[in-house]
Amino acid sequence: MQATLFDDTANQAKSASLMRIIDAINSRMGQGSVTIAASGIQHRWAMRRDRKSPSYTTDWNELPVAV
């Protein structure tokens, strides 16, 4: 890391300590358990479509057929 004129060494030490703690939590609980807000949010979930109700009112192909 390149230092600048206005660097605060106390803040750098706190930041390094925080990153070690985050790394320790992530190694114990799984990667991505704890992240920094600036890294963005990625949704790793998807809707469970196996329990989706039929679209009787919006899809002609899903209409029940009376025989």
PQR file with spaces between the fields and no chain letter, atoms N, CA, C, O and H, PARSE charges and radii, in Angstrom:
ATOM       1  N    MET     1       0.847   -1.171    0.000 -0.4000 1.5000
ATOM       2  CA   MET     1       0.000    0.000    0.000 -0.0000 2.0000
ATOM       3  C    MET     1       0.897    1.239    0.000  0.5500 1.7000
ATOM       4  O    MET     1       1.847    1.338    0.776 -0.5500 1.4000
ATOM       5  N    GLN     2       0.579    2.158   -0.868 -0.4000 1.5000
ATOM       6  CA   GLN     2       1.378    3.368   -0.957 -0.0000 2.0000
ATOM       7  C    GLN     2       0.815    4.406    0.006  0.5500 1.7000
ATOM       8  O    GLN     2      -0.387    4.672    0.003 -0.5500 1.4000
ATOM       9  H    GLN     2      -0.194    2.077   -1.498  0.4000 1.0000
ATOM      10  N    ALA     3       1.665    4.979    0.814 -0.4000 1.5000
ATOM      11  CA   ALA     3       1.249    5.984    1.789 -0.0000 2.0000
ATOM      12  C    ALA     3       1.106    7.343    1.121  0.5500 1.7000
ATOM      13  O    ALA     3       1.754    7.629    0.115 -0.5500 1.4000
ATOM      14  H    ALA     3       2.641    4.763    0.817  0.4000 1.0000
ATOM      15  N    THR     4       0.244    8.176    1.701 -0.4000 1.5000
ATOM      16  CA   THR     4       0.090    9.554    1.234 -0.0000 2.0000
ATOM      17  C    THR     4       0.425   10.490    2.383  0.5500 1.7000
ATOM      18  O    THR     4       0.706   10.045    3.496 -0.5500 1.4000
ATOM      19  H    THR     4      -0.282    7.943    2.518  0.4000 1.0000
ATOM      20  N    LEU     5       0.394   11.761    2.115 -0.4000 1.5000
ATOM      21  CA   LEU     5       0.734   12.761    3.113 -0.0000 2.0000
ATOM      22  C    LEU     5      -0.250   12.757    4.281  0.5500 1.7000
ATOM      23  O    LEU     5       0.137   13.047    5.412 -0.5500 1.4000
ATOM      24  H    LEU     5       0.165   12.122    1.211  0.4000 1.0000
ATOM      25  N    PHE     6      -1.516   12.433    4.021 -0.4000 1.5000
ATOM      26  CA   PHE     6      -2.554   12.529    5.041 -0.0000 2.0000
ATOM      27  C    PHE     6      -2.944   11.181    5.644  0.5500 1.7000
ATOM      28  O    PHE     6      -3.989   11.088    6.287 -0.5500 1.4000
ATOM      29  H    PHE     6      -1.830   12.198    3.101  0.4000 1.0000
ATOM      30  N    ASP     7      -2.143   10.141    5.458 -0.4000 1.5000
ATOM      31  CA   ASP     7      -2.448    8.832    6.032 -0.0000 2.0000
ATOM      32  C    ASP     7      -2.388    8.875    7.548  0.5500 1.7000
ATOM      33  O    ASP     7      -1.535    9.538    8.138 -0.5500 1.4000
ATOM      34  H    ASP     7      -1.293   10.216    4.935  0.4000 1.0000
ATOM      35  N    ASP     8      -3.300    8.162    8.155 -0.4000 1.5000
ATOM      36  CA   ASP     8      -3.331    8.027    9.607 -0.0000 2.0000
ATOM      37  C    ASP     8      -2.957    6.586    9.939  0.5500 1.7000
ATOM      38  O    ASP     8      -3.705    5.661    9.622 -0.5500 1.4000
ATOM      39  H    ASP     8      -3.993    7.623    7.675  0.4000 1.0000
ATOM      40  N    THR     9      -1.824    6.397   10.564 -0.4000 1.5000
ATOM      41  CA   THR     9      -1.341    5.041   10.839 -0.0000 2.0000
ATOM      42  C    THR     9      -2.247    4.307   11.823  0.5500 1.7000
ATOM      43  O    THR     9      -2.343    3.081   11.767 -0.5500 1.4000
ATOM      44  H    THR     9      -1.217    7.149   10.821  0.4000 1.0000
ATOM      45  N    ALA    10      -2.910    5.025   12.717 -0.4000 1.5000
ATOM      46  CA   ALA    10      -3.824    4.380   13.667 -0.0000 2.0000
ATOM      47  C    ALA    10      -5.016    3.775   12.924  0.5500 1.7000
ATOM      48  O    ALA    10      -5.440    2.660   13.228 -0.5500 1.4000
ATOM      49  H    ALA    10      -2.833    6.021   12.762  0.4000 1.0000
ATOM      50  N    ASN    11      -5.551    4.510   11.953 -0.4000 1.5000
ATOM      51  CA   ASN    11      -6.678    3.994   11.169 -0.0000 2.0000
ATOM      52  C    ASN    11      -6.255    2.802   10.311  0.5500 1.7000
ATOM      53  O    ASN    11      -7.036    1.870   10.123 -0.5500 1.4000
ATOM      54  H    ASN    11      -5.207    5.415   11.706  0.4000 1.0000
ATOM      55  N    GLN    12      -5.029    2.823    9.791 -0.4000 1.5000
ATOM      56  CA   GLN    12      -4.541    1.701    8.999 -0.0000 2.0000
ATOM      57  C    GLN    12      -4.429    0.448    9.851  0.5500 1.7000
ATOM      58  O    GLN    12      -4.739   -0.647    9.382 -0.5500 1.4000
ATOM      59  H    GLN    12      -4.395    3.580    9.944  0.4000 1.0000
ATOM      60  N    ALA    13      -3.990    0.591   11.094 -0.4000 1.5000
ATOM      61  CA   ALA    13      -3.872   -0.555   11.998 -0.0000 2.0000
ATOM      62  C    ALA    13      -5.258   -1.115   12.323  0.5500 1.7000
ATOM      63  O    ALA    13      -5.442   -2.332   12.361 -0.5500 1.4000
ATOM      64  H    ALA    13      -3.738    1.481   11.475  0.4000 1.0000
ATOM      65  N    LYS    14      -6.234   -0.229   12.559 -0.4000 1.5000
ATOM      66  CA   LYS    14      -7.610   -0.669   12.837 -0.0000 2.0000
ATOM      67  C    LYS    14      -8.192   -1.387   11.622  0.5500 1.7000
ATOM      68  O    LYS    14      -8.867   -2.408   11.756 -0.5500 1.4000
ATOM      69  H    LYS    14      -6.084    0.759   12.528  0.4000 1.0000
ATOM      70  N    SER    15      -7.926   -0.848   10.454 -0.4000 1.5000
ATOM      71  CA   SER    15      -8.445   -1.448    9.233 -0.0000 2.0000
ATOM      72  C    SER    15      -7.850   -2.840    9.006  0.5500 1.7000
ATOM      73  O    SER    15      -8.564   -3.770    8.629 -0.5500 1.4000
ATOM      74  H    SER    15      -7.378   -0.019   10.346  0.4000 1.0000
ATOM      75  N    ALA    16      -6.562   -2.977    9.234 -0.4000 1.5000
ATOM      76  CA   ALA    16      -5.911   -4.279    9.067 -0.0000 2.0000
ATOM      77  C    ALA    16      -6.453   -5.283   10.075  0.5500 1.7000
ATOM      78  O    ALA    16      -6.655   -6.452    9.744 -0.5500 1.4000
ATOM      79  H    ALA    16      -5.983   -2.222    9.541  0.4000 1.0000
ATOM      80  N    SER    17      -6.688   -4.836   11.291 -0.4000 1.5000
ATOM      81  CA   SER    17      -7.254   -5.708   12.326 -0.0000 2.0000
ATOM      82  C    SER    17      -8.665   -6.134   11.951  0.5500 1.7000
ATOM      83  O    SER    17      -9.026   -7.301   12.104 -0.5500 1.4000
ATOM      84  H    SER    17      -6.524   -3.887   11.560  0.4000 1.0000
ATOM      85  N    LEU    18      -9.454   -5.202   11.466 -0.4000 1.5000
ATOM      86  CA   LEU    18     -10.823   -5.517   11.042 -0.0000 2.0000
ATOM      87  C    LEU    18     -10.829   -6.527    9.904  0.5500 1.7000
ATOM      88  O    LEU    18     -11.641   -7.453    9.899 -0.5500 1.4000
ATOM      89  H    LEU    18      -9.161   -4.255   11.342  0.4000 1.0000
ATOM      90  N    MET    19      -9.934   -6.358    8.944 -0.4000 1.5000
ATOM      91  CA   MET    19      -9.874   -7.290    7.817 -0.0000 2.0000
ATOM      92  C    MET    19      -9.467   -8.691    8.268  0.5500 1.7000
ATOM      93  O    MET    19      -9.971   -9.678    7.733 -0.5500 1.4000
ATOM      94  H    MET    19      -9.275   -5.607    8.948  0.4000 1.0000
ATOM      95  N    ARG    20      -8.561   -8.794    9.247 -0.4000 1.5000
ATOM      96  CA   ARG    20      -8.197  -10.106    9.796 -0.0000 2.0000
ATOM      97  C    ARG    20      -9.399  -10.764   10.469  0.5500 1.7000
ATOM      98  O    ARG    20      -9.600  -11.971   10.330 -0.5500 1.4000
ATOM      99  H    ARG    20      -8.152   -7.992    9.682  0.4000 1.0000
ATOM     100  N    ILE    21     -10.195   -9.987   11.192 -0.4000 1.5000
ATOM     101  CA   ILE    21     -11.387  -10.528   11.861 -0.0000 2.0000
ATOM     102  C    ILE    21     -12.405  -10.995   10.832  0.5500 1.7000
ATOM     103  O    ILE    21     -12.977  -12.077   10.971 -0.5500 1.4000
ATOM     104  H    ILE    21     -10.031   -9.007   11.305  0.4000 1.0000
ATOM     105  N    ILE    22     -12.636  -10.190    9.802 -0.4000 1.5000
ATOM     106  CA   ILE    22     -13.583  -10.574    8.741 -0.0000 2.0000
ATOM     107  C    ILE    22     -13.110  -11.845    8.051  0.5500 1.7000
ATOM     108  O    ILE    22     -13.915  -12.734    7.775 -0.5500 1.4000
ATOM     109  H    ILE    22     -12.172   -9.312    9.689  0.4000 1.0000
ATOM     110  N    ASP    23     -11.818  -11.941    7.770 -0.4000 1.5000
ATOM     111  CA   ASP    23     -11.268  -13.145    7.143 -0.0000 2.0000
ATOM     112  C    ASP    23     -11.440  -14.364    8.039  0.5500 1.7000
ATOM     113  O    ASP    23     -11.745  -15.455    7.557 -0.5500 1.4000
ATOM     114  H    ASP    23     -11.164  -11.218    7.994  0.4000 1.0000
ATOM     115  N    ALA    24     -11.246  -14.180    9.341 -0.4000 1.5000
ATOM     116  CA   ALA    24     -11.404  -15.295   10.275 -0.0000 2.0000
ATOM     117  C    ALA    24     -12.855  -15.775   10.319  0.5500 1.7000
ATOM     118  O    ALA    24     -13.113  -16.979   10.324 -0.5500 1.4000
ATOM     119  H    ALA    24     -10.998  -13.293    9.732  0.4000 1.0000
ATOM     120  N    ILE    25     -13.797  -14.837   10.350 -0.4000 1.5000
ATOM     121  CA   ILE    25     -15.216  -15.213   10.356 -0.0000 2.0000
ATOM     122  C    ILE    25     -15.581  -15.931    9.066  0.5500 1.7000
ATOM     123  O    ILE    25     -16.272  -16.950    9.090 -0.5500 1.4000
ATOM     124  H    ILE    25     -13.587  -13.859   10.346  0.4000 1.0000
ATOM     125  N    ASN    26     -15.119  -15.400    7.943 -0.4000 1.5000
ATOM     126  CA   ASN    26     -15.442  -16.019    6.658 -0.0000 2.0000
ATOM     127  C    ASN    26     -14.813  -17.399    6.516  0.5500 1.7000
ATOM     128  O    ASN    26     -15.406  -18.282    5.897 -0.5500 1.4000
ATOM     129  H    ASN    26     -14.558  -14.573    7.924  0.4000 1.0000
ATOM     130  N    SER    27     -13.631  -17.600    7.072 -0.4000 1.5000
ATOM     131  CA   SER    27     -13.025  -18.929    6.974 -0.0000 2.0000
ATOM     132  C    SER    27     -13.765  -19.925    7.863  0.5500 1.7000
ATOM     133  O    SER    27     -13.822  -21.113    7.547 -0.5500 1.4000
ATOM     134  H    SER    27     -13.149  -16.883    7.575  0.4000 1.0000
ATOM     135  N    ARG    28     -14.319  -19.457    8.949 -0.4000 1.5000
ATOM     136  CA   ARG    28     -15.031  -20.347    9.866 -0.0000 2.0000
ATOM     137  C    ARG    28     -16.473  -20.600    9.409  0.5500 1.7000
ATOM     138  O    ARG    28     -16.944  -21.736    9.472 -0.5500 1.4000
ATOM     139  H    ARG    28     -14.272  -18.491    9.206  0.4000 1.0000
ATOM     140  N    MET    29     -17.174  -19.569    8.956 -0.4000 1.5000
ATOM     141  CA   MET    29     -18.594  -19.667    8.623 -0.0000 2.0000
ATOM     142  C    MET    29     -18.886  -19.847    7.131  0.5500 1.7000
ATOM     143  O    MET    29     -20.023  -20.128    6.751 -0.5500 1.4000
ATOM     144  H    MET    29     -16.792  -18.647    8.905  0.4000 1.0000
ATOM     145  N    GLY    30     -17.882  -19.689    6.300 -0.4000 1.5000
ATOM     146  CA   GLY    30     -18.086  -19.818    4.861 -0.0000 2.0000
ATOM     147  C    GLY    30     -17.825  -18.507    4.161  0.5500 1.7000
ATOM     148  O    GLY    30     -18.100  -17.428    4.687 -0.5500 1.4000
ATOM     149  H    GLY    30     -16.958  -19.462    6.608  0.4000 1.0000
ATOM     150  N    GLN    31     -17.289  -18.625    2.966 -0.4000 1.5000
ATOM     151  CA   GLN    31     -16.924  -17.436    2.197 -0.0000 2.0000
ATOM     152  C    GLN    31     -18.147  -16.571    1.926  0.5500 1.7000
ATOM     153  O    GLN    31     -19.193  -17.075    1.516 -0.5500 1.4000
ATOM     154  H    GLN    31     -17.066  -19.501    2.538  0.4000 1.0000
ATOM     155  N    GLY    32     -18.016  -15.273    2.154 -0.4000 1.5000
ATOM     156  CA   GLY    32     -19.105  -14.347    1.891 -0.0000 2.0000
ATOM     157  C    GLY    32     -20.064  -14.181    3.052  0.5500 1.7000
ATOM     158  O    GLY    32     -21.068  -13.482    2.913 -0.5500 1.4000
ATOM     159  H    GLY    32     -17.167  -14.863    2.487  0.4000 1.0000
ATOM     160  N    SER    33     -19.792  -14.801    4.198 -0.4000 1.5000
ATOM     161  CA   SER    33     -20.669  -14.634    5.357 -0.0000 2.0000
ATOM     162  C    SER    33     -20.680  -13.186    5.827  0.5500 1.7000
ATOM     163  O    SER    33     -21.730  -12.640    6.163 -0.5500 1.4000
ATOM     164  H    SER    33     -18.977  -15.369    4.311  0.4000 1.0000
ATOM     165  N    VAL    34     -19.510  -12.576    5.847 -0.4000 1.5000
ATOM     166  CA   VAL    34     -19.381  -11.168    6.221 -0.0000 2.0000
ATOM     167  C    VAL    34     -18.684  -10.457    5.072  0.5500 1.7000
ATOM     168  O    VAL    34     -17.625  -10.885    4.615 -0.5500 1.4000
ATOM     169  H    VAL    34     -18.656  -13.019    5.574  0.4000 1.0000
ATOM     170  N    THR    35     -19.287   -9.370    4.611 -0.4000 1.5000
ATOM     171  CA   THR    35     -18.686   -8.586    3.534 -0.0000 2.0000
ATOM     172  C    THR    35     -18.720   -7.111    3.890  0.5500 1.7000
ATOM     173  O    THR    35     -19.396   -6.702    4.834 -0.5500 1.4000
ATOM     174  H    THR    35     -20.148   -9.022    4.982  0.4000 1.0000
ATOM     175  N    ILE    36     -17.997   -6.332    3.138 -0.4000 1.5000
ATOM     176  CA   ILE    36     -18.003   -4.887    3.303 -0.0000 2.0000
ATOM     177  C    ILE    36     -19.110   -4.334    2.414  0.5500 1.7000
ATOM     178  O    ILE    36     -19.272   -4.774    1.276 -0.5500 1.4000
ATOM     179  H    ILE    36     -17.448   -6.664    2.371  0.4000 1.0000
ATOM     180  N    ALA    37     -19.865   -3.381    2.923 -0.4000 1.5000
ATOM     181  CA   ALA    37     -21.008   -2.840    2.185 -0.0000 2.0000
ATOM     182  C    ALA    37     -20.597   -2.265    0.826  0.5500 1.7000
ATOM     183  O    ALA    37     -21.378   -2.334   -0.123 -0.5500 1.4000
ATOM     184  H    ALA    37     -19.733   -3.023    3.848  0.4000 1.0000
ATOM     185  N    ALA    38     -19.419   -1.712    0.715 -0.4000 1.5000
ATOM     186  CA   ALA    38     -18.970   -1.115   -0.537 -0.0000 2.0000
ATOM     187  C    ALA    38     -18.727   -2.160   -1.627  0.5500 1.7000
ATOM     188  O    ALA    38     -18.595   -1.813   -2.800 -0.5500 1.4000
ATOM     189  H    ALA    38     -18.785   -1.656    1.486  0.4000 1.0000
ATOM     190  N    SER    39     -18.668   -3.442   -1.243 -0.4000 1.5000
ATOM     191  CA   SER    39     -18.407   -4.484   -2.242 -0.0000 2.0000
ATOM     192  C    SER    39     -19.654   -4.824   -3.054  0.5500 1.7000
ATOM     193  O    SER    39     -19.565   -5.556   -4.039 -0.5500 1.4000
ATOM     194  H    SER    39     -18.775   -3.724   -0.289  0.4000 1.0000
ATOM     195  N    GLY    40     -20.803   -4.309   -2.659 -0.4000 1.5000
ATOM     196  CA   GLY    40     -22.028   -4.552   -3.403 -0.0000 2.0000
ATOM     197  C    GLY    40     -22.798   -5.735   -2.858  0.5500 1.7000
ATOM     198  O    GLY    40     -22.306   -6.493   -2.022 -0.5500 1.4000
ATOM     199  H    GLY    40     -20.875   -3.714   -1.859  0.4000 1.0000
ATOM     200  N    ILE    41     -24.000   -5.873   -3.346 -0.4000 1.5000
ATOM     201  CA   ILE    41     -24.872   -6.955   -2.901 -0.0000 2.0000
ATOM     202  C    ILE    41     -25.152   -7.867   -4.086  0.5500 1.7000
ATOM     203  O    ILE    41     -25.592   -7.417   -5.144 -0.5500 1.4000
ATOM     204  H    ILE    41     -24.400   -5.258   -4.025  0.4000 1.0000
ATOM     205  N    GLN    42     -24.893   -9.142   -3.895 -0.4000 1.5000
ATOM     206  CA   GLN    42     -25.193  -10.123   -4.932 -0.0000 2.0000
ATOM     207  C    GLN    42     -26.164  -11.127   -4.344  0.5500 1.7000
ATOM     208  O    GLN    42     -25.898  -11.733   -3.306 -0.5500 1.4000
ATOM     209  H    GLN    42     -24.535   -9.508   -3.036  0.4000 1.0000
ATOM     210  N    HIS    43     -27.294  -11.299   -5.018 -0.4000 1.5000
ATOM     211  CA   HIS    43     -28.276  -12.259   -4.538 -0.0000 2.0000
ATOM     212  C    HIS    43     -27.879  -13.644   -5.023  0.5500 1.7000
ATOM     213  O    HIS    43     -27.754  -13.881   -6.224 -0.5500 1.4000
ATOM     214  H    HIS    43     -27.510  -10.807   -5.861  0.4000 1.0000
ATOM     215  N    ARG    44     -27.683  -14.557   -4.075 -0.4000 1.5000
ATOM     216  CA   ARG    44     -27.314  -15.918   -4.431 -0.0000 2.0000
ATOM     217  C    ARG    44     -28.489  -16.862   -4.300  0.5500 1.7000
ATOM     218  O    ARG    44     -28.304  -18.076   -4.213 -0.5500 1.4000
ATOM     219  H    ARG    44     -27.785  -14.364   -3.099  0.4000 1.0000
ATOM     220  N    TRP    45     -29.675  -16.328   -4.284 -0.4000 1.5000
ATOM     221  CA   TRP    45     -30.850  -17.161   -4.130 -0.0000 2.0000
ATOM     222  C    TRP    45     -31.704  -17.047   -5.382  0.5500 1.7000
ATOM     223  O    TRP    45     -31.549  -16.115   -6.172 -0.5500 1.4000
ATOM     224  H    TRP    45     -29.825  -15.342   -4.355  0.4000 1.0000
ATOM     225  N    ALA    46     -32.570  -17.963   -5.549 -0.4000 1.5000
ATOM     226  CA   ALA    46     -33.511  -17.935   -6.664 -0.0000 2.0000
ATOM     227  C    ALA    46     -34.848  -18.478   -6.167  0.5500 1.7000
ATOM     228  O    ALA    46     -34.908  -19.236   -5.199 -0.5500 1.4000
ATOM     229  H    ALA    46     -32.696  -18.720   -4.907  0.4000 1.0000
ATOM     230  N    MET    47     -35.901  -18.080   -6.839 -0.4000 1.5000
ATOM     231  CA   MET    47     -37.225  -18.530   -6.453 -0.0000 2.0000
ATOM     232  C    MET    47     -37.344  -20.038   -6.667  0.5500 1.7000
ATOM     233  O    MET    47     -36.849  -20.564   -7.664 -0.5500 1.4000
ATOM     234  H    MET    47     -35.853  -17.464   -7.626  0.4000 1.0000
ATOM     235  N    ARG    48     -37.993  -20.728   -5.746 -0.4000 1.5000
ATOM     236  CA   ARG    48     -38.238  -22.160   -5.905 -0.0000 2.0000
ATOM     237  C    ARG    48     -39.447  -22.341   -6.808  0.5500 1.7000
ATOM     238  O    ARG    48     -40.587  -22.186   -6.370 -0.5500 1.4000
ATOM     239  H    ARG    48     -38.396  -20.301   -4.937  0.4000 1.0000
ATOM     240  N    ARG    49     -39.199  -22.663   -8.041 -0.4000 1.5000
ATOM     241  CA   ARG    49     -40.273  -22.757   -9.023 -0.0000 2.0000
ATOM     242  C    ARG    49     -41.043  -24.069   -8.954  0.5500 1.7000
ATOM     243  O    ARG    49     -42.086  -24.206   -9.593 -0.5500 1.4000
ATOM     244  H    ARG    49     -38.273  -22.790   -8.396  0.4000 1.0000
ATOM     245  N    ASP    50     -40.542  -25.041   -8.184 -0.4000 1.5000
ATOM     246  CA   ASP    50     -41.253  -26.307   -8.097 -0.0000 2.0000
ATOM     247  C    ASP    50     -42.555  -26.170   -7.308  0.5500 1.7000
ATOM     248  O    ASP    50     -43.425  -27.035   -7.405 -0.5500 1.4000
ATOM     249  H    ASP    50     -39.695  -24.930   -7.665  0.4000 1.0000
ATOM     250  N    ARG    51     -42.703  -25.091   -6.527 -0.4000 1.5000
ATOM     251  CA   ARG    51     -43.924  -24.874   -5.757 -0.0000 2.0000
ATOM     252  C    ARG    51     -44.764  -23.728   -6.314  0.5500 1.7000
ATOM     253  O    ARG    51     -45.700  -23.266   -5.662 -0.5500 1.4000
ATOM     254  H    ARG    51     -41.996  -24.388   -6.449  0.4000 1.0000
ATOM     255  N    LYS    52     -44.433  -23.279   -7.503 -0.4000 1.5000
ATOM     256  CA   LYS    52     -45.153  -22.179   -8.147 -0.0000 2.0000
ATOM     257  C    LYS    52     -46.532  -22.648   -8.576  0.5500 1.7000
ATOM     258  O    LYS    52     -46.681  -23.731   -9.143 -0.5500 1.4000
ATOM     259  H    LYS    52     -43.673  -23.654   -8.033  0.4000 1.0000
ATOM     260  N    SER    53     -47.540  -21.827   -8.303 -0.4000 1.5000
ATOM     261  CA   SER    53     -48.897  -22.191   -8.710 -0.0000 2.0000
ATOM     262  C    SER    53     -49.066  -21.963  -10.220  0.5500 1.7000
ATOM     263  O    SER    53     -48.383  -21.115  -10.794 -0.5500 1.4000
ATOM     264  H    SER    53     -47.418  -20.947   -7.843  0.4000 1.0000
ATOM     265  N    PRO    54     -49.953  -22.700  -10.852 -0.5600 1.5000
ATOM     266  CA   PRO    54     -50.185  -22.508  -12.288  0.2800 2.0000
ATOM     267  C    PRO    54     -50.711  -21.102  -12.581  0.5500 1.7000
ATOM     268  O    PRO    54     -51.385  -20.492  -11.751 -0.5500 1.4000
ATOM     269  N    SER    55     -50.396  -20.610  -13.755 -0.4000 1.5000
ATOM     270  CA   SER    55     -50.807  -19.253  -14.150 -0.0000 2.0000
ATOM     271  C    SER    55     -52.082  -19.331  -14.983  0.5500 1.7000
ATOM     272  O    SER    55     -52.084  -18.975  -16.162 -0.5500 1.4000
ATOM     273  H    SER    55     -49.848  -21.106  -14.429  0.4000 1.0000
ATOM     274  N    TYR    56     -53.155  -19.793  -14.372 -0.4000 1.5000
ATOM     275  CA   TYR    56     -54.413  -19.977  -15.095 -0.0000 2.0000
ATOM     276  C    TYR    56     -54.934  -18.691  -15.713  0.5500 1.7000
ATOM     277  O    TYR    56     -55.556  -18.725  -16.775 -0.5500 1.4000
ATOM     278  H    TYR    56     -53.153  -20.082  -13.414  0.4000 1.0000
ATOM     279  N    THR    57     -54.695  -17.572  -15.074 -0.4000 1.5000
ATOM     280  CA   THR    57     -55.276  -16.320  -15.573 -0.0000 2.0000
ATOM     281  C    THR    57     -54.370  -15.570  -16.536  0.5500 1.7000
ATOM     282  O    THR    57     -54.804  -14.585  -17.134 -0.5500 1.4000
ATOM     283  H    THR    57     -54.190  -17.545  -14.211  0.4000 1.0000
ATOM     284  N    THR    58     -53.129  -16.002  -16.704 -0.4000 1.5000
ATOM     285  CA   THR    58     -52.215  -15.253  -17.561 -0.0000 2.0000
ATOM     286  C    THR    58     -51.576  -16.081  -18.670  0.5500 1.7000
ATOM     287  O    THR    58     -50.903  -15.519  -19.534 -0.5500 1.4000
ATOM     288  H    THR    58     -52.777  -16.802  -16.218  0.4000 1.0000
ATOM     289  N    ASP    59     -51.764  -17.392  -18.672 -0.4000 1.5000
ATOM     290  CA   ASP    59     -51.125  -18.234  -19.672 -0.0000 2.0000
ATOM     291  C    ASP    59     -52.142  -19.237  -20.217  0.5500 1.7000
ATOM     292  O    ASP    59     -52.612  -20.112  -19.491 -0.5500 1.4000
ATOM     293  H    ASP    59     -52.310  -17.849  -17.970  0.4000 1.0000
ATOM     294  N    TRP    60     -52.480  -19.099  -21.514 -0.4000 1.5000
ATOM     295  CA   TRP    60     -53.465  -19.983  -22.137 -0.0000 2.0000
ATOM     296  C    TRP    60     -53.060  -21.444  -22.075  0.5500 1.7000
ATOM     297  O    TRP    60     -53.912  -22.325  -21.958 -0.5500 1.4000
ATOM     298  H    TRP    60     -52.098  -18.387  -22.103  0.4000 1.0000
ATOM     299  N    ASN    61     -51.766  -21.701  -22.155 -0.4000 1.5000
ATOM     300  CA   ASN    61     -51.280  -23.076  -22.174 -0.0000 2.0000
ATOM     301  C    ASN    61     -51.409  -23.776  -20.816  0.5500 1.7000
ATOM     302  O    ASN    61     -51.308  -25.001  -20.746 -0.5500 1.4000
ATOM     303  H    ASN    61     -51.075  -20.985  -22.250  0.4000 1.0000
ATOM     304  N    GLU    62     -51.628  -23.025  -19.752 -0.4000 1.5000
ATOM     305  CA   GLU    62     -51.764  -23.619  -18.434 -0.0000 2.0000
ATOM     306  C    GLU    62     -53.220  -23.765  -17.980  0.5500 1.7000
ATOM     307  O    GLU    62     -53.481  -24.151  -16.840 -0.5500 1.4000
ATOM     308  H    GLU    62     -51.710  -22.030  -19.808  0.4000 1.0000
ATOM     309  N    LEU    63     -54.154  -23.460  -18.861 -0.4000 1.5000
ATOM     310  CA   LEU    63     -55.572  -23.639  -18.521 -0.0000 2.0000
ATOM     311  C    LEU    63     -55.895  -25.113  -18.401  0.5500 1.7000
ATOM     312  O    LEU    63     -55.455  -25.903  -19.236 -0.5500 1.4000
ATOM     313  H    LEU    63     -53.942  -23.147  -19.787  0.4000 1.0000
ATOM     314  N    PRO    64     -56.658  -25.513  -17.377 -0.5600 1.5000
ATOM     315  CA   PRO    64     -57.053  -26.910  -17.278  0.2800 2.0000
ATOM     316  C    PRO    64     -58.023  -27.270  -18.393  0.5500 1.7000
ATOM     317  O    PRO    64     -58.817  -26.437  -18.828 -0.5500 1.4000
ATOM     318  N    VAL    65     -57.955  -28.511  -18.851 -0.4000 1.5000
ATOM     319  CA   VAL    65     -58.812  -28.982  -19.928 -0.0000 2.0000
ATOM     320  C    VAL    65     -59.838  -29.934  -19.337  0.5500 1.7000
ATOM     321  O    VAL    65     -59.482  -30.910  -18.677 -0.5500 1.4000
ATOM     322  H    VAL    65     -57.309  -29.188  -18.497  0.4000 1.0000
ATOM     323  N    ALA    66     -61.133  -29.645  -19.580 -0.4000 1.5000
ATOM     324  CA   ALA    66     -62.212  -30.526  -19.123 -0.0000 2.0000
ATOM     325  C    ALA    66     -62.482  -31.546  -20.216  0.5500 1.7000
ATOM     326  O    ALA    66     -62.703  -31.180  -21.370 -0.5500 1.4000
ATOM     327  H    ALA    66     -61.423  -28.852  -20.117  0.4000 1.0000
ATOM     328  N    VAL    67     -62.465  -32.794  -19.868 -0.4000 1.5000
ATOM     329  CA   VAL    67     -62.670  -33.857  -20.855 -0.0000 2.0000
ATOM     330  C    VAL    67     -63.992  -34.536  -20.640  0.5500 1.7000
ATOM     331  O    VAL    67     -64.339  -35.459  -21.377 -0.5500 1.4000
ATOM     332  H    VAL    67     -62.286  -33.092  -18.930  0.4000 1.0000
